[in-house]
């Protein structure tokens, strides 16, 4: 869109996209931690119920990702509106 406009977009647009990417990495990290902890508990013969801390951390990360996704979609829509010819 910056190339189509021949000028840079507003700084908030790139900030929202960077935040979205950061939150995606947090969700991936939480999911990996959950998988590793679950497999470690299974190897140790612990009961199959999951540790709530892993699930809560993942749920919070997904909630933050949902908010960041909405903001990224809105900023991309605004960037598109600024890019389209009048």
C-alpha positions as CSV (number, residue, x, y, z in Angstrom):
1,X,0.0,0.0,0.0
2,X,2.9,2.3,0.7
3,X,4.2,1.7,-2.9
4,X,0.8,2.4,-4.3
5,X,0.5,5.7,-2.4
6,X,4.1,6.6,-3.1
7,X,4.3,7.8,0.5
8,X,4.6,6.1,3.9
9,X,1.5,5.1,5.9
10,X,0.8,6.4,9.4
11,X,3.1,5.1,12.1
12,X,0.1,3.6,14.0
13,X,-0.5,1.2,11.2
14,X,3.0,-0.4,11.4
15,X,2.8,-0.3,15.2
16,X,-0.5,-2.3,15.1
17,X,1.0,-4.8,12.7
18,X,4.1,-5.2,14.8
19,X,2.0,-5.8,17.9
20,X,-0.1,-8.4,16.1
21,X,3.0,-10.3,15.1
22,X,4.4,-10.1,18.7
23,X,1.2,-11.5,20.1
24,X,1.2,-14.3,17.6
25,X,4.7,-15.3,18.9
26,X,3.4,-15.2,22.5
27,X,0.5,-17.6,21.6
28,X,3.0,-19.9,19.9
29,X,5.3,-19.9,22.9
30,X,2.4,-20.5,25.3
31,X,1.2,-23.4,23.2
32,X,4.7,-25.0,23.1
33,X,5.0,-24.6,26.8
34,X,1.6,-26.3,27.3
35,X,2.6,-29.2,25.1
36,X,6.0,-29.7,26.8
37,X,4.6,-29.5,30.3
38,X,1.8,-32.0,29.4
39,X,4.3,-34.5,27.9
40,X,6.5,-34.2,31.0
41,X,3.6,-34.9,33.3
42,X,2.6,-37.9,31.2
43,X,6.2,-39.3,31.4
44,X,6.2,-38.9,35.1
45,X,3.0,-40.8,35.4
46,X,1.1,-37.9,36.8
47,X,-2.7,-37.8,36.4
48,X,-3.9,-36.7,33.0
49,X,-5.6,-33.5,34.1
50,X,-3.8,-30.5,32.8
51,X,-2.2,-27.8,34.9
52,X,-4.5,-24.9,34.9
53,X,-1.7,-22.3,34.8
54,X,-0.8,-23.5,31.2
55,X,-4.4,-23.3,30.1
56,X,-5.0,-19.9,31.7
57,X,-1.8,-18.5,30.1
58,X,-2.8,-19.8,26.7
59,X,-6.3,-18.4,27.1
60,X,-5.0,-15.0,28.0
61,X,-2.6,-15.0,25.1
62,X,-5.4,-15.9,22.7
63,X,-7.6,-13.2,24.1
64,X,-4.8,-10.6,23.5
65,X,-4.3,-12.0,20.0
66,X,-8.0,-11.5,19.3
67,X,-7.8,-7.9,20.3
68,X,-4.6,-7.3,18.3
69,X,-6.2,-9.0,15.3
70,X,-9.2,-6.7,15.4
71,X,-6.9,-3.7,15.7
72,X,-4.7,-4.9,12.8
73,X,-7.7,-5.5,10.6
74,X,-9.1,-2.1,11.3
75,X,-5.8,-0.4,10.6
76,X,-5.3,-2.3,7.4
77,X,-8.8,-1.2,6.3
78,X,-8.0,2.4,7.1
79,X,-4.7,2.0,5.1
80,X,-6.7,0.6,2.2
81,X,-9.1,3.5,2.3
82,X,-6.2,6.0,2.2
83,X,-4.6,4.1,-0.7
84,X,-7.7,3.8,-2.9
85,X,-8.1,6.6,-5.5
86,X,-10.7,9.2,-4.7
